[in-house]
């Protein structure tokens, strides 16, 4: 998964450090109701988007596993991967944005 704050991108493995469950359940929803945190749909743990650190829940203080990303000619790539995602027209994130962006 990817997340952007302006031109900064963050990637995390879709796995809660509490019990290795996927963060999303069913619909692919990864965010807290106010959309300012990533959350585990199974246990409700909340994670800071820019650090991946759990600030509330059964894994408090633990962090999501980061994914190494790089930007090459405007494409966001998994470091070491053979293909990239083209990010055209990606909305800029702010903590007050109505809809954070995720791939």
C-alpha positions as CSV (number, residue, x, y, z in Angstrom):
1,X,0.0,0.0,0.0
2,X,1.1,3.6,-0.6
3,X,0.4,6.9,1.0
4,X,1.4,10.4,0.0
5,X,2.0,13.6,2.0
6,X,2.6,16.0,-0.8
7,X,5.5,14.4,-2.7
8,X,6.4,11.9,0.0
9,X,5.3,8.3,-0.5
10,X,5.1,5.7,2.3
11,X,4.6,1.9,1.7
12,X,3.8,-0.7,4.2
13,X,3.1,-4.5,4.1
14,X,-0.6,-5.1,4.6
15,X,-0.1,-7.0,7.8
16,X,-0.9,-5.9,11.4
17,X,2.0,-6.5,13.8
18,X,-0.4,-7.8,16.5
19,X,-1.3,-11.1,14.9
20,X,-0.2,-10.8,11.2
21,X,-3.8,-10.2,10.1
22,X,-4.5,-8.1,7.0
23,X,-5.2,-4.5,8.0
24,X,-8.3,-4.4,5.7
25,X,-11.3,-6.6,6.0
26,X,-13.4,-7.2,2.9
27,X,-14.0,-3.8,1.3
28,X,-10.3,-2.7,1.2
29,X,-10.8,0.0,3.7
30,X,-7.5,0.8,5.5
31,X,-8.3,4.1,7.2
32,X,-9.8,5.2,10.6
33,X,-13.3,6.7,10.3
34,X,-11.8,10.2,10.2
35,X,-9.2,9.0,7.6
36,X,-6.3,10.4,9.6
37,X,-4.8,7.0,10.5
38,X,-4.3,3.6,9.0
39,X,-6.2,1.0,11.1
40,X,-6.5,-2.7,11.5
41,X,-10.0,-3.7,10.6
42,X,-9.8,-6.8,12.8
43,X,-8.6,-5.3,16.2
44,X,-9.0,-1.5,15.6
45,X,-5.3,-0.7,16.1
46,X,-4.5,2.8,14.7
47,X,-1.2,3.6,12.9
48,X,0.4,6.9,12.0
49,X,0.4,7.2,8.2
50,X,3.8,8.7,7.9
51,X,5.6,6.4,10.4
52,X,3.6,3.2,10.6
53,X,3.8,3.3,14.4
54,X,0.8,2.0,16.3
55,X,-0.5,4.6,18.6
56,X,-3.6,2.8,19.9
57,X,-4.6,-0.9,20.1
58,X,-3.1,-4.3,21.1
59,X,0.2,-3.6,19.2
60,X,0.7,-0.1,20.8
61,X,4.3,1.0,20.1
62,X,5.0,-1.6,17.4
63,X,5.1,-0.6,13.7
64,X,3.9,-1.7,10.3
65,X,6.7,-3.3,8.2
66,X,7.9,-0.6,5.7
67,X,8.2,-1.3,2.0
68,X,11.2,0.4,0.3
69,X,9.9,2.8,-2.4
70,X,11.7,5.0,-4.9
71,X,10.4,7.6,-7.4
72,X,11.8,7.3,-11.0
73,X,10.6,9.8,-13.6
74,X,7.4,10.4,-11.7
75,X,6.6,6.7,-11.2
76,X,6.5,5.2,-7.7
77,X,8.3,1.9,-7.6
78,X,9.0,-0.8,-5.2
79,X,12.7,-0.7,-4.8
80,X,14.2,-3.7,-6.7
81,X,10.9,-4.4,-8.6
82,X,10.8,-4.7,-12.4
83,X,7.8,-2.5,-12.8
84,X,6.4,0.8,-11.4
85,X,3.0,2.5,-10.9
86,X,2.5,5.7,-12.8
87,X,1.2,8.4,-10.4
88,X,-0.6,10.9,-12.6
89,X,-3.0,13.3,-10.8
90,X,-2.5,11.9,-7.3
91,X,-4.2,14.1,-4.8
92,X,-2.0,15.8,-2.2
93,X,-2.7,14.6,1.3
94,X,-3.2,16.8,4.3
95,X,-4.5,15.7,7.7
96,X,-7.7,17.7,6.9
97,X,-8.2,16.2,3.5
98,X,-11.6,14.5,3.0
99,X,-10.2,11.4,1.3
100,X,-6.6,10.2,1.7
101,X,-5.2,8.4,-1.3
102,X,-4.1,4.8,-1.4
103,X,-3.0,2.3,-4.1
